């Protein structure tokens, strides 16, 4: 059974920083892409940042230059460093891992974390 567990959310003032972490556990053989999504109240969930197993990244325009995504393939973890936070970054942030291949499986599956709240407010 694969689980994604996020940590690092919280309350921060505008201009501050937070680091989100996500760890995938289970009999994992490989993970394709990993990413962070967010969903603000009344809005659709959106992709914030994604990273391939080879380290290629992409970001939504609103966070470029402020957020940095990174991953450790050996540890099956993905982090999101968030700097210069703005009130509009307030949302529940979700970790997603695509095409997780587990021992004994022929096909990969996508998994989501449970979400962690990020609130940017003075």
RAHUGI-V174631 format. One record per residue. N is the residue number from 1. RES is the residue in one small letter. PHI is phi as a letter, one per 30 degrees, with the letter a starting at -180 (NA if undefined). NEAR is the number of other ideal C-beta (glycine too) atoms within 10 Angstrom. D_CENTER is the distance of its C-alpha to the mean C-alpha in Angstrom with 1 decimal. Layout:
BEGIN
((N	RES	PHI	NEAR	D_CENTER) (N	RES	PHI	NEAR	D_CENTER))
END
This chain:
BEGIN
((1	x	NA	6	19.7) (2	x	c	15	16.0) (3	x	b	11	13.7) (4	x	c	22	10.0) (5	x	b	14	10.2) (6	x	c	21	8.0) (7	x	a	13	10.0) (8	x	j	16	10.9) (9	x	d	18	11.2) (10	x	l	12	14.7) (11	x	c	12	17.4) (12	x	b	18	18.0) (13	x	d	10	20.7) (14	x	e	13	20.5) (15	x	j	11	20.2) (16	x	d	14	18.5) (17	x	b	11	15.4) (18	x	b	21	12.5) (19	x	b	14	10.2) (20	x	c	24	7.2) (21	x	b	16	7.2) (22	x	b	25	6.5) (23	x	b	17	9.8) (24	x	c	20	11.2) (25	x	b	12	14.9) (26	x	k	14	18.0) (27	x	d	12	20.4) (28	x	d	16	17.9) (29	x	c	12	19.7) (30	x	a	12	17.1) (31	x	b	21	13.7) (32	x	d	13	13.7) (33	x	d	18	10.7) (34	x	b	27	7.1) (35	x	a	22	4.5) (36	x	b	27	2.7) (37	x	c	21	6.1) (38	x	b	22	8.5) (39	x	b	14	12.0) (40	x	c	14	14.9) (41	x	e	7	18.2) (42	x	i	5	20.3) (43	x	b	9	17.8) (44	x	d	7	16.1) (45	x	d	15	12.4) (46	x	b	12	11.3) (47	x	d	13	9.0) (48	x	c	22	7.9) (49	x	a	23	7.2) (50	x	b	19	7.6) (51	x	b	21	9.5) (52	x	d	15	12.4) (53	x	d	14	14.0) (54	x	d	7	16.5) (55	x	j	10	14.3) (56	x	d	9	14.7) (57	x	b	14	12.2) (58	x	b	13	12.3) (59	x	b	18	11.5) (60	x	d	15	12.8) (61	x	e	6	16.1) (62	x	d	12	15.7) (63	x	c	21	13.3) (64	x	e	10	15.0) (65	x	i	9	16.6) (66	x	c	15	14.8) (67	x	c	22	11.1) (68	x	b	16	10.5) (69	x	c	22	7.8) (70	x	b	15	9.4) (71	x	b	21	9.8) (72	x	b	10	12.8) (73	x	d	13	14.2) (74	x	d	6	16.9) (75	x	c	9	14.9) (76	x	h	20	12.2) (77	x	b	18	9.4) (78	x	b	29	6.5) (79	x	c	20	6.4) (80	x	b	25	6.2) (81	x	d	16	9.8) (82	x	c	26	11.0) (83	x	c	14	14.8) (84	x	h	13	17.6) (85	x	d	22	15.9) (86	x	b	13	17.8) (87	x	e	11	18.7) (88	x	d	10	17.3) (89	x	d	22	13.7) (90	x	d	17	14.5) (91	x	a	22	12.5) (92	x	d	18	10.6) (93	x	c	23	6.9) (94	x	c	21	5.6) (95	x	c	27	3.6) (96	x	b	19	6.2) (97	x	b	24	8.5) (98	x	c	16	11.6) (99	x	h	14	15.1) (100	x	d	22	15.0) (101	x	c	16	18.6) (102	x	c	15	20.2) (103	x	e	8	23.7) (104	x	i	7	26.4) (105	x	c	11	24.4) (106	x	c	5	25.3) (107	x	b	7	22.4) (108	x	d	17	18.7) (109	x	b	12	16.7) (110	x	c	11	13.4) (111	x	b	19	11.5) (112	x	c	13	9.3) (113	x	d	22	8.5) (114	x	d	11	10.9) (115	x	j	17	9.1) (116	x	b	22	9.7) (117	x	d	11	12.1) (118	x	c	22	12.2) (119	x	b	15	15.8) (120	x	c	19	17.4) (121	x	a	10	21.1) (122	x	c	8	24.3))
END
